[in-house]
């Protein structure tokens, strides 16, 4: 009797995990589609923010408008699931993004932003294709660097905005980053990325190849 109930409990847990993972995958797929359509339709990256509501909405939207930024966010979430302390990697990435916004707000120069974002996307994709798990400190360093440049790039629209719109923008961008990173982290955990001494699943390696290709395209466009 006890074994039967235990088996039923595990079956329901497995079903719930699978259903939740599909939802996470679906949500990220929709965001990537939105980002791709925005790039193809020429949605303006440069925009002005005049009030609190616009600041919040653009904060929600900016991380997913640029495809190379979005795949970098997804990649850092997937890779963070490898480690027990991976939430620290995701958290530092988000904090670095906010710091990048602050740096741009004070009009401090951070050169080569687009090139740095493209290179970080290539690095993330390469790590996802590697047969062995990455080093924690190395991934943390790359994540912080990528977050810094992504936040700096996103903040170009809020130069000259007031303090309240700025706070609303930071709140919106933090919510989006947290949702995407943690969803990707849950996907990585569900497919077994955090199991000890296990190579990364082949689906993740295919995603890494795709991320590398996207990063190379954006890098070539930034250099030309």
N, C-alpha and C positions, 0 to 999 in steps of 0.2 A: 504493500500500500504506500509506504513511504517512498520507495523507489519510483513508483508510478507518478506520484505528485512531484517528485524532484525532476523527473523526465519532462513532465508537462510544463513545469516552471522554466526549465532550460529551453524548451521549444518555444514558449512564449517570449522569452528573453531574446532568443535568436531572431524570431520573427520581428520583434520590435526594433532590434538593432538594424536589421536589414531594411526595414521600412524607413527608419530614420536616416540611414545612409543614403537611400535613394532620394529622399527629400533634399539632403545636403547637396548631392550631386546635381539634382535638377535645378536647385537654386543657383549654384555656381555656373552651370551650363547656360542658364538664362542671362546671368550677368555677363558672361563671355560673349554671348550673342548680341546683347545690347552694346557692349563695347565695340564689337566688330562692326555693327551697323552704324554706330556713331562715327567710327573712323571712315567708313566707306561713304557716308552721307555728308561728311565734312562738317560735323557739329563743331562749332567754334570752341576752341580750348580757352581762348582769351575772352573773358567776360567780366563784367563789373557787378559788384554787390553793393546795394544801396541801403538795405535794411536787414533786420534780424532774420526774417523769414527766408529771404533770398540766400543769406549766409548759411542757414541750416540746410536748405535744399541743395545748394551747390556743394556743401560739405559732404552730403550723402552721395552726390553724383560723381564728384571729381575722381575718386579712386577707381571708378569703373569705366570712365570715359576713354582713358588711354589704355590700349590693349597690353602694351608691354608692362605698364604699372600693375595692371590687374593680374597678369600671370605671375608676376613676381610675388604678389601678395598670396596667391594660391600656393605657390611653390614653398614659401617660407612656412605656411601652415602645414603643408604635407610633411616637410622635413622636420618640423618641430615635434611631430607625433612620434618620431623615432626615439626620443629621449623622455625619460620620466620627468625630468625638469624642463621639458620642451616648452611648457607654458611661459617660462622665463624668456625664451627666445622670441616667442610671439609678443609678449608684453614689451620687451625692449625694442622690438621693431616698431610697435605702435608709438611708444614714447619718443623714439628717434624721429618718427614722422612728424609728431607735434613739435619737436625741437626744430626740425627743418622749416616748419611754418613760421615759428618765432624768429628764426634767423632771417628769413625772407622779409618778414614784417619790419624788422629793424634795418632792412635794406643792406644787409651784409652780403658780400659777393661770394657765391659758391659756384665756381666755373665748371663747365663741362657737365651740366646736369643731365641733359638728354643722353649723352654718351655714357655717363656713369650708370644711369638706369638701365640702358640696353646691355651694358657689360654685366651688371648684376643679374639681369634676367638670364643671360647666357651661363653665368656661373651657377645659378640655381638649377638650370636645366641640366648642366653637366653633372652636378652632384646627384641629381635624381637618376641619371643614367649609370652612375658608378655602381659596381657590384657590391661594394662594402659600405657600411654606414659611415657618415661623415663625422669628423671630430666636433665635439660640442662647442669648444671655444672658437674654432674656425668659423662654424656656422653662425655663432652669435655675433662675431665681428662683421661678417658679410651682411647679416640681417640688419644690424645697426647702421652700417654704411648705406645700404639700400634704402632703409626707412628714412634716413636723413635727406637723401637726395630726392626721394619721392615726395616727402613733405614739402621740401623747398620748391619743387616743380608745381605742386598743386596750389601753393600759396600765391602764385602770380596773379590770381584773380582778386585778391583781397587787399592789394596795395592801395592805401588811401581810405580804406573802409574804417568805420568807427569801431570803438572797443566792443560794443554789444554784438554787432554783426560778426566781428572777429571771433568772439567767444562762441557764438552760435555755429560758425563755420567749423571751428575746432571740434565742437561737440558732434556735429554731423559726420565729419570725416573719421572721428574716433569710433563712432558707432558702426560705420561701414567697414572700417578696417577690422574691428573686433569680430563682427559677424562673419566676414569672409575668411579671416585667418582661423578662427575657431571651427568653422564649418569644415574647412580643408583639414584641420587637425583631427577632427572626428572621423573624417573619411579615411585618413591615413591610419588611424588606430583601428578602425573597423576592418580594414583589409590586411591587417597584420604587420604594419610597418614597425611597430614598437616591440615586436618579439625579439628576444635576445639572439644574436648571432644569425639572424636571418637576412638573406639578401633582399633588396627591394623588389617588390612584385613587378612582373613584366609590364603591367598596365601603367605603373608609375614610370617605368623607364621609357615607355612610349610617350607619356606626357612630358617627360624631361626632354626628349628629342624635339617635340613640338615647341616647347618653351625656348629651346636653343634656336630653333629656326626663326621664331618670332623676334627674339633678341637680335639675331644677326641682321634681319631685315631692318629693324629700327636703328641698329648701329650704322648700317650702310647709308640709311637716309639722313642720319645725324652728321655723318662725316662729309657727305656730298654737299 
